[in-house]
Amino acid sequence: MKTTSEIRSSFLNFFKQNHHEEVPSSSLIPHNDPTLLFTAAGMVQFKDVFTGLETRPYHRAVTAQKCLRAGGKHNDLENVGYTSRHHTFFEMLGNFSFGDYFKEEAIFYAWNFVTKELQIPKNRLLVTVYSEDSEAAALWQKIGGFSDDKIIRISTTDNFWSAGDTGPCGPCSEIFYDHGDTIPGGPPGSKDEDGDRFVEIWNLVFMQYEQKLLDSKTEPQRFPLPRPSIDTGMGLERISAVLQGVQSNYDIDLFQALIQAIVEITGVPYHGKFASSHRVIADHLRASSFLIAEGTLPSNEGRGYVLRRIMRRAMRHVQLLGKKDPLLQQLFPVLLSQMGGVYPELERAKALISETLFLEEVKFQETLERGLKLLQDELSKLPSSKLFPGESAFKLYDTYGFPLDLTEDALRAQGIHVDMDGFKKAMEKQKAEARSSWVGSGEAKTDSLWYALKDKVGATDFLGYETLKAEGVTLGLISQNKEVEKAQKGDTVLILTNQSPFYGESGGQMGDTGTITTLSKVSPARIKITNTLKKLGDLIVHEGFLEEGTLHLKDNLLMQVDKPRRDALRANHSATHLLHSALHHILGSHVAQKGSLVAPDKLRFDFSHPKALTSGEIQEIEFWVNAQIRSNSSVLTHLMSIKDALQSGATALFGEKYAEEVRVVSMGADDQKEKDLKTSVELCGGTHVTRTGDIGYFKIIQETGVAAGIRRIEALTGKNAEIFVRQEEAFLKELCLSFKSTPETLSERIQTLLLEKKRLEKEIQNLRQQAPHSNTMRHEDLKTFGALKVLNLTLKNYPLNELKSLLDAEKHRLTSGLVVLANITDDKVSLIIGVTKDLTPLFNAVELVQKVSPLLGGKGGGGRPDLAQAGGSSSERLKEIFKMIDSEISQKIIS
């Protein structure tokens, strides 16, 4: 029996032997593709190759691609755990042809791999083709010897494939495996096709078209591709189930290792009603771990929110197995041992993955318990209906952070469904205001302009690594999103040239500024360049303002970059590389860059790390970077293939798309042979200093959190860093004078004063509580209702931050009873009601406050059953309020 790992290797080796280039799996986060949330198929990384926008040095490729389907068009989340074949994370084996071979060879390769390499019996196989694709049907008869009844024609979109609303697409042909007549289910296209007897193992897509969205009001349209191509996809988990003789993907070796670990830790066997929970946990652990490894962290928006939903769904099923302690972190080493060899990012990010899983599970425990309790409260109010109110589901989601799919999951066992129309209405109501203020950005129109211009003028030759001054020719002028022939004094214009020393904003580095002048001897034009952009990868766009003259197409130009500003940018960019390396050395290999800003006056660096840095860590990072600056070592750049660059140890960003030839920037040992001594080696197209000493000095000015698991460092270099340090020194001297201290004893002096302040505040508070009757601004009225005591207390100008402490003291004095406290300050009234714990089953402070709040002129109030508060401005109605509360209490006692 072949293991899953052996099957993966067999596929890759088979196609390599047939002259295919093995291409590594791309990131789960599609690069520069806003139409896709995650990589859901093997062809995603080749999308631009299929459309002709990108060329590769090979025409055949084979991959084992990481895929995720948990959002957008491809969303299998709700089915995971309840079927034998659905997953969020899975691996897609695929072979591709970019205008090389087409249908006949694709079918030939597939047939030979399945029947000869994998030795699957021919009588177990059948195929589908698109109803209009007679060519594919004839080829299956020729190559596979299929009879007509084994070739099923499908007219639906099941046999016409696309990865999204736009992009390459075409008819497809699927290979199905027949488990035999002992398993229920019919062949594809029949009314019983959803059974488990016939399982699709391979999909061959014949890429003949590109789907384009011409405007937002019409359906996408299809246009023939310049070169028909092939895209195939075989689910590794599905083919492994077939070859390992099991009917469920969850019974293959990869999943069984995880499921058996779940059984051992929880003590719950893998069968019966709990089997679905085992499957959910195993699947979602895989998805969560790979997303975290690629830098996606749990958050409340975008991909981070999808990750959080996946993790929380797994955690809900952990609880169903009776496990209260965090489980996912305990399972991760099993996954690492299974897949870490094939996907080294799991090993690289293991510390981050483990800590993120643990922290999220601990954080969610409180949310889960609260959400489930609220869910049960809502259910207790329902009649014997099988429909849960959508408004209640939205309240759980919006107010308490309880995801909709968890609500649905919790209700599923009871046969109850969520009223989705009600849920959507509640969500739409909340979004109405934001939606009404939305206006279209017009970006699609602008993008089409850049594509047209690039076709016309080609790429811009960048000269800025070697020089800050160069001549060029005007090839394009854009004003107000339109191409123009000329621009005049006072115009704001975008300028395209054949070559340029100006760096276009990219890789976090801001674009250059400077000047462009025409070389005309008569009335030369002068343009102040305020920014430089980069479009479509290699189109440099100069944004500027015409200060003098008229600029025409084909004018000869002199272009000059602002040198002091570029020097500052170079220093800050090189400093970010040293900072990145320092974070790896000091915090660990789990650190991954999440974003950066390289400006002339500062730098900003976002990175993955689960907690705030200590002052000691910040000092250590600063010292490490400044030590590299003092070493004054060379900053070297080399052009090499992406494969060689990665093998040499260069740091690449997950999800970033790189050309076949990349620029590698290294800092450290001057001898190129001593590569192991390099301080920093990164793929980077930015501009850098020539020696680390040119940076001057490095100073961190702030470390903050920007999202869950993502930290941000802001820093200064050179002169700006020196100015900042001098300002800090001046401030320190002022503090020392004010506190009559020295820099060495200042911290201790401040701590002493803070402790003394705290002691005095406590003493004042105690004096107030010990002498309540001496307060001339106080009026109290103690009433009894049988054995029940109610204290009505009116105060004036009492410190607001001490009202709750006073209320607690009065409750303690009563032992058992209610305290109604009103404090008048500057014509405003604060009302607090307290109920001793023994009486909360009978009296609810929130209900009492909400009853009387309108008399105060307030908006409802809130709190807990034992303590609630409200505010308003109608102090003249306090007597009426006390009377109403007394009446409510009296009625409660009588009832």
N, C-alpha and C positions, 0 to 999 in steps of 0.2 A: 504493500500500500504506500503510495507516494504521500509525503507530507506536503502541507501547503507551501512551505519554503521551496521544496523540490519542484513543485508544479510551476511556481513563479520562475525559477531558474530555467526549467525546460522551455517555457514559452520564450523567454528572452534569448536563449541560446539558439533555438530553432530559427528565429528570424534573423539573428546575427549571421548565422550560417547562410542565410538567403540574402545577404548583402544589405541588411538594414542597420542603421546607426542606432546603438542603444543610447537613449536620451534619458537623463535622470528625471524623476518625478518633479513636477513643478510644485509651487506652494499651493496650499489649500485656499489661499487668498488670491483670486485672480488679479493679475497686474493690469492696471489701466483699462479695466472693463467694468463700467458702472452698471451694465445690464445683468451681471451675475454677482450674487452674494458670496458664493463659494465655488470652488472648482468641483463640478459635478460629473465630469467626463474627461477622458484622456485627451480629447481633441482641443480642449480649451487653450492649452499653451501654444497650439499651432494655429490659432484662429487667424492671425494676420498672414501666416504662410499660405493658408488655403485661399485667402482673398487676394494674394499677390502684393500686399503692402510690405511684406518682409520676405527676405530670401535667406536660406540656410545653405551651408556648404554640402548638404546631403539632400537626396530626393526620396529616401526611404527611412523610416524611423520605427523603433519599437520601444515601448515604455511599460513600466508598472507604475500607474499613477494613483496617488492618494486622492480620494474623492470624499465629498461630504454632501449629504442631502438632508437639509434641516431648515430650509427657508427659501423663499422666492418660488420660482416655477417648480423646482425639484424639492419637494418637502415630504419626506417619509417618516417624520418624527412620530406622529400619532400611531402609526402601524407597528413601530418597532417594539418587539417583545410579544406581540400578539399574533405574528405570523412567523413562518419558518424561514422567510427569505428577506425581509426588510431590514435595512441597517441605516444608521446615520453615517458612520464612517465605513468605507470599504475600499478595496483596491481594484482598479480597472486595468486589465491587461489589454494592450492595443497595438496593432500594427498600422502604419500610415504610409500612404503614397502621395507625394506632392507633384502631380502631373507626370508621374512615371508610369506605373501600371494602373489598370482599372479593373473592371468587373471580373474578367476571366481569371486573371492572376490572383485576385483577392479570394475568389471562391476556391481556386486551386490550392492556395496556401492553407486556407481554413480547413478544407476537407482533409488534406494530408496531415495537418497537425492533429486534428481530432481523431482520425481513424488509424493513423500509423504511429505518431509520436505518443499519443495518449491511449491508443488501442481501445477506443470505445466501439462496441459492436455497431455495424452499419444499420442493423434492423432496429436499433434503439433510437434512431435519429429521424427527424423530419424537419422541413424548412418552410418558412413563409417568405413571400415576396410581395411587393407593392402591386396592387391589382393591374396597374398600367405598365408594369415592368416585365414584358414578355421576354426580353433579352436575358434577364437574370434567371427566369424559370427555365429557359432553354439551356443555359449554362449548367444549372444544377442537374438536369437530365444527362447532359454530356459528361460532366466531371464526376458526379456522385452516383450516376445510374438510378436516380430517383424516378419512380413511377408518378403519374399525375396525382394520385391520391395522397402522395407524400409531399407534394408541393402545394401549399395552401396560399391562395391569393387573398390579401387583406386590403380593403379599400380605405380603411380609417387612418388617422394620423399615427396609429401604432406602427405603421410601416413607412412613415415619412418623418425623418428625424431632424431636429434643430436643437441647439444648445440654449437658445433664448429668443427674444423677439427679433433680434437682428443677428446677422452672421451667416456662416456657411450652413447649408442644409442639403438634403437630397433623399431619394427613396432608399429603403434599406431592406435587407434580407436577414432573417433570424434563424439560428439553428436551435432546435428544441430536442431535449432528451426525454425519452419516455420511461418513467419508472415502472410501468407495467400495470395490468388491469386490476391488480389488488389494491391500487391507490385510487381514490375517487377523483374525478375530474375529466374534462373533455379536452380535445385538441384546441389550439388557438383559433379564434374566430367563432367557436361554438358557444352555446349558452352556458356550458359548464366549464369554460376556459379558466375560471378562477380557482379550480381545484388544484391539487398538488401533483397530479399524475405527470403532466407535461411541464417541464421547466426550461425556460430560455437560458441557454448557456453562452451564446455568442451573437452579437449584432454587427452585421457588415453594412456600413453606410456608404452609399455611392454619392460622394459630394459633387453635385452638378450645378448647384445654384448658390447665390448669395442673397439672403433676405435683408431688405433695407426698409427702414421706416422713414418715408419721405417727409411726412409731417405728422403731428400728433392726432389728426382727425381721421386718418385713413388707416386701413389694414396694411400690414407689411407687404411689400411686393418682392417677387423673385426675379433675379437676373442671372443669366448663365455665367459660371465661373470661367476665367480665362483658360484654366487647365483643369479638367475633371480629375478628382482625386479620391482617395480611399481613406476612410476612418473606421476602424473596428473597435469593438469593446467587449471584453469577456470578463465577467465578474469573477475574481479569484475565489471568493468564498463559495460561489455557486458551483464552479467546476470542481472545486475541492470536495464538496459534498457528494457530487456524482462519483468521483474517482475513489473516495473513501467509503462508498457504499452506504451513505446515510441520506435521509430525506430532508433533514433540516440543516441549514448552514450553521446553526448553533451547536451541532454535534460534531463539527470538524475539530481537528487538533488545536488550532489557535484559540477557539472559543472554549473548548472543554477545559483547557488549562486554567482559564479565568473562572469558569463556572465551578470547577472543583475547589478552587481556592475560596470562592464565596461559600460553598457548602461547608468547608472545614472551619472557616472563621465564624459563620453564623450558626452552624449546627442544623440548618434547615435543608432537607434533601431537595434535589432537583427533580421534582415531579408534582403533579397535581396543580392546585390553584396557585402555588408559589413559583412555578416554573417560569412564568412570564416575568416575574421580578428578577430572577437570575439573569434572564436574557437582556432585560433593559439595562441592568447594572453593568454587565459585561460589554455590551455595545457602547453605552454612553461613556464608560471609562476610556475606551479607545478614542472616541471622538474628542472628548475633553482633553486628553493628554496630547494628542497631535495638534489641536488648536493652540493650546498653551505653549507647546514647543515652538510654534511658529510666531509667537508673540501676541496672540489674541488672548485677552484676559477678561474675566467676568465684569460686565458693566451694565448700565441700563439703556444702552442704545446700540444699534447696528449689530455687527458681528459679535460684539461682547455680550449683547443681550441674548442672542441665540445660544451662545456658549453657556450663559447662566441658566437658560431654560433647560438645556440638555443636562447640566450638572444637577439642577434642582429636581428634575424628573427622576434621575438616578437616585438621589437622596431620599425622595419620597418612597421609592421601592426598597431602599435600605431599611427604612422605618417599618414597612410592611413585613419585612422578615424578622422584625423584633429587635433589630440592632440599633441601639441608641448612640453608641460611640461612632466617630468618623470611620468609615470603611474604605472609601475610595483610595485614600493614601496607602492603606495596607495592601491593596490589590496592585498598585502601580508596579512594584518590583517584578511581579509575574509578567505583566505586559512588557516591561523593559527586557526581560530575559527572552521573551518570545520574538520581539520585533526590533530591539535595539541594534542588532547586528546589521539589519537591512536598512534601517532608518536611524542614522547616528544622531539626528537632532534630538531623539528621545534621551540618549545618554548625555548629550551636551546640556540639555535643559532639565535634567532630572531633579535638581534641587528646586528649581522654580515650579515645576509640575507638582512635586510632592507637597510643597508648602501651600501652593494655591489651592489644591484639592482640599487640604486640611482646613485652611482658613475659611474657605467658602462653605464647607460642610458645617463647621462650628457656627458660622454666622447664620446659616439658613435654619439651624435647628429651632431657634426661637421663632422665626417667621413661620416655619412649618407647623409648630405646635399651636401658635396663635391662629393661623389660617384654618387649620383643621377644626379648631374649637368654634370659630366663627361659622364655618361651613355647617357644622352640626347644629349650631343655633338656628341658622337659616332653614335647615331641613326640618327642624322641629316645628317651625311655623307653617310648613307646607301642608296642604291637604294631601290625600293619597294620590298625588299627581306624579307623572313620570317626567315632568318638565321642570327644570330648575330655572328660576327667574334670571333672565339675562342681566337685569339691573343689579341683582345681588352678586352675580359672577363678576361684573365689572367693578363693583365696590371692593370685592376681595382683591382684584387685580390692581386697581388704581390706588386704593387707600392703604392696603396692607401688603402689597408686593407679592401677592399670591398668583402665580401665572395661570392663565386660562387653562392650559393643557393639564396642569396639576388638578385643577377643579374637575375637569372632565374625567381625568384618570381616577380620582377619588370617588366620583359618582358612578363610574362604569360598573363596578361590582354590584351596585344596588339597582342596576338597570335604569338609571335616571340620566337624562340628557339635558344639556344646557340650551336654553332658548337663545340661539345665536342671533336671531333678529333683534331681540331685546338688548343683547350685549353690544351689537354693532350700533344700535341707536344711541345707547349710553355713551359709547366712545365718540360717535359723531357729534353728539351734543357738546362734549368736552372740547373737541377740536374745532368747533365751528368758528370761534373767534380767530384762531390762528389761521384757519383756512381762508377766511374772508379777507385777510390782509396779505395773502400770498400773491405775488406777481411773478410771471414767467421771466426767466433769466435770459432767454434768447441765445443760450450757449450753442445749441445745435446749429443755428444759422451761422454763427461765427466759426464753428469748427469746419463746416463745409467750405467756407472761404479759405481757411488755411490749407485744406487739402488741395483745393484748386490752385492756390498760389505755389504750393510745393511742386505740383505737377509741372507748373510753368517755369519756375526759376531754379528748382533743384535745391540740394542741401547747401548750407553756408559753410565755407571753409573757415574753421576757427583758428586764429593765429595767436590767441592771447596767452598761450603758455610761453611763447618765445618773445613776444613784443607787446608793448602797450600803444604802439603807433603804427598805422598802416594805411595804404591807399586802397580804394575799392571803387565799385561802380554801383549806382542805384538801379536795382532790378525790380523793385516794387514799392508802391506808396499806398498806404491805407489811411483814410480819414473817415471818421464816423461809420466804421464797419463797411466801407465801400472802397474799391480800388479807384485811384485817381491818377491822372497824368502828371499833375504838378501840385505843389503846396506853396502857399505864400506866407509872408510875414504875419505873425499872430496865430498861425494854424498849429494845432496839435496833430502830430502825424506819426505813423508807424512806418519805419523804413527797412526794406530788405536789401541786402547787398550780396555780392558774390563771395566776399570774404570779410572777416572782421576780427579785431583784437578784443572786442567787447564780450565779456562772459554773460551768457543768458542765465537767468535765475533757474537753478535746478540743484538737486542734491542738498537742499537746505541753504545753499549759499545765495545771497541776494545778488541781483544783476548789477552790472557795472553802470556807472554814469560817466559823463565826459562831454566831449564836443565833436561834432562833425561839420566840416566846412567844404564847400565846393572849391575845386581847383581852378575855376573860371577867373580870368584876370579882370573881367568886367562885372561889377556888382556881385561878388561872391556871396553865396548863402551861408548863414551860420545857424546851426541847430544845436540847442542845448539838450543833451541826452539825459533824461531824468530816470530812465530805467531800461533794462535790457531783459527781454523775455526769450524763452526757448519754446518753440512749438514743434509738435510732431517729431520730437527727438533730436533733430539736427537743423532746424530752421531758426536762425537767430533774428530776432525782431527788436529793432531799436525804437524806443518810444521817446519822442522829443517834442520840443517847442521851437518854432522858427523865430529866431530873434532878428534876423536880417535876411533880405533877399528873397529869391524864389528858387525852389528845388524842383528839378525835373527828373523824369525817368532817364536813365543812361548818363546822368551827370557823373563826372569823375570826382571822387571824394577823398578827403584826408580825415581819418578817424583817429581820435586821441582819447584814451581812457584816463580818468582822474587817478593819477598814480598814488597819492597819499591814501585815498579811500581804498584802492585795490590792495595796497600793502597791509592796511588794517584788516581787510577781509581775509587775506592770505594767512596772516598771523592767527586770526580767530579760527579759521578752518583747520589749520594744522593743530591748534590747541584742542579742538574737538576730537581729533584722532588720538592724541595723547590721553585725553580724558577718558575716552572709550576704553583704551588699553588699561588705564589705571583702575577703572571700575572692574574690569575682568580680573586683574591681579588681586585687588583688595576685597571685592565683594563675592566674586566667584564667576564661573563660566556660564551661569544661567543668565547673566546680564545680556540683554539684546536691545539694540537701538530701536526706539519707537518713533523717533522724529528729531529734527534739529533745526536750528536757525543760526545761520552765520551772517551777522550784520557787521558793519564797520565799527560800531561802538560797543558791541557785546556779543556773547554767544549763549545759546540755549541748547541743552541736550536732554531729551526724554529717553528713559530706559526702563526696562522691566526689572522690578525689585519689589518684594512683597511688603516692605516696611520702610519707615523713615530712617535716614542715615543718622548715626550718632555724631556728636561733635568731634569725637575722636576719629571716626571714619573720614569725615570731611577734611580734617587736618592731614590725615595720612594720604588722602588723594591729592590734596594740594602739594604736599611735600614731594610725592612721587612725580607729579607732572613737572614741578620746578626743577627736580633733579635732572630730568631728561632735557629741560631747556638749558640748564647750566652745562650739560655735557657737550652742547653745541655740535651734535652729530649731523651728518648729511641727511637731507630729505631727498630720496631717490624715486624716480618714476620709471616704470617699464611697461611696454606694451606686450601682452602675451595672450594666449588663448584662454578662455574662461576655464577650461578644464585644467590647464597647467597652473593657472592662478590659484584655483581652489586646492589643488594638490600641494602647492607650495605653502599653504597655510594662511592665505589671504582671507580676511574677514569679509563676507558678503552679507547683505541684508536679506532676510527672509521675505519673500514676496516681491523683491525687486527684480526687474527684467533686465538682463545684460546681453549685450551683443556678443558675437563669437570672439571678437578681440576686445580686451578690456585694458584699462589703465590701472596699474597697481602702484600705490604710493606706500613707501616703506620708510620708517624712521628708526634709528638705532645705530647698530654697528656700521661703520663706514665701509668695511670690507664686504662686498657682495657675497663672498663665499661663506661668511659667518652669519648665515640666514637665521640660525637658531638664536642669535643674540639680538635680533631685531626687536625693538620695543613695540612697534606698531606696523602692521601690514594690512592694508585695506584696499578694496576695489573702490576707486573714486575718480570722478571726472572733474573735480574742482581744482581751484588754484591754491598753491601752497608756497610756504617759505622755502629757501634753499638750504638753510640750516636751522636746527631747532632753536638755537640761540637768538635767531631773529625774532622770536615770539616775545622775548624780553622778560616777562613775568606773568604769572597766572594766579588769579585770585577768585575763589568762589564767593559770590555775594548772597546766594539764596539757594535753599534746597526745599522743595515742596512736593506735594502729591497732586497729580492732575487727573487721576482716575484710579480705580481699584487696581493695585498692583503695578502702577506706573508712576515713577518719580521724575522730577525735573530738577536739573542743576542749571543755574544761571551764573555766568562767570565773565570776568574781564581780563584783558591781556595788556601788556606793554604800558603805555602812558596812562591809559584809563584805569588800569589796575593800581598804578602808583598813586594817582590822584585819590582813588577810593581809600587806599590804606592811610594816606595822610589825613583825610577827613575823619576816618575812624580814630586815628591817634588824637586828633584835636578834640573830638567828642569825649574820648576817654579821659583826657586831661581835665575837661570841664566837670565830668562826673566826680573825679577824684577831689577837685576843689570843693564841690558842693557837699560831698559826704565826708570831707576832711579825712581822706584816706590816700593810700598809694595804689598803683595798679595791682600790686601783688596781694593786697588785703581788701580790695574793693568788693569782691564777691562775698567774702565773709561778712563785711560790714553791712551790705545790703540784706543778706540773709538774717542778720541779727535784728535789723530794723523791721523787716517783714514779720518776724516772729513776735516782736513787741507790739506791732500794729494788730496782729491777730489776737494777741492776749487782751489788749485793751478793748477791742470790739466785742470779745466774748464777755468781758467784765461788764460793759455797758448793757449788753443783752440780758445778762443775769439780773442786773439791778432793775431793769424794766419789768422782768417777769416776777421778781420777788416783791415789788412794791406796786402792784396794779392799782390799788385803791388810792394811791397818792397822786395818780395822774389826773390833773384837773381837766384834761381833754377827754375823759372817759365816762361813759354812762353804761351801766349794765342792768339787766332785768332778768332775774332767774325765775322761771315758771316751772310748775310741776303739773303733769297730766297723769294723775294716779301716781305710779312709781317712777314715771319717766320725767327726767329733768331736761329743760331747754333753756339755754343761756343766750339771750339777745344782747349783743355787745356793740355799742356805738363809740367810735374813736374819731379824733380829728388830728390830721397831720402826723399820723403814726408812720414810721419808716416802712415803706412798701416791702423792702427786702426782708423785714422781720415779721410780717403778718402771719405767715404760715407757722413760724416758730411759736408765736403767741397763741395761735389756734391750737397747736399741739399741746401747749402747756395747759390751756383751759380744758381741753378734752381730758387730759390726765387728771386735772383737778376734779372734774365731774365723775370720773371713773366710768360711768355709763350715762350716755345722753347725747344731745345735739348742741352744737355751738353755731350761732348765726352771728357773724362778725361783719360790721359795716364800717369802712374807714373813709372819711371825707377829706379830700385834699384838693384845694384850688377848684372848687365847684364840681369835682369829679368824685364818683363813688366807686369803691371797690367792695364787692360783696363776696364773702367766703362762707361756705357752709361745711361744717365738719360733723361726721357721724362716727361714734365709737364703733370699733370692730364688731362688738356683740350685737349691734342694732342694724348692721347693713342688710341682713335678710329682710328687714321690715321697712327701712327707710333708705332711699337712694338720693345722695346729695346732688347728683347731676339732674335728676328729675325735679327736685325742689328748686334748684337754681334756674332751670329753664322755665319753670312756672312763673317766677317773679321777675325774670330778666326784662320783659317788655315794660314793666312799671319803672325800671331804672333808665329806660331809653337805650338798652343794650341790644346785642344781636344773638342772644341765645345762651352763651356760656357753655362750659364743659368741664371735664375732669374725670374723677373716679367715683365709685359708689360711696367711698368714705370721705372724699374731699373734692369739692367743686367750687368754681368761682365765675363771676361775671362782673361786668363794669358798665358804667353809664354816667349820666350827668344830672339825673333827677333826684337830688338829695332830699328835696321837700317831701318825697313820697315814701321815705323810709318807714314811718309809722304804719303806713298802709301795707308795706312789704312784710314787716314783722307780723302784722295781723293776719295776712294771707298765709304765711308759713305756719303760724299757730293753728289756723283753720285746717290746713292740709294734714298737720300732725294729728290733730284731734279726730279728723275723719278716718285716718288710717287706724287709729286705736279702736275706734268704734266698730269699724268694719272687720 
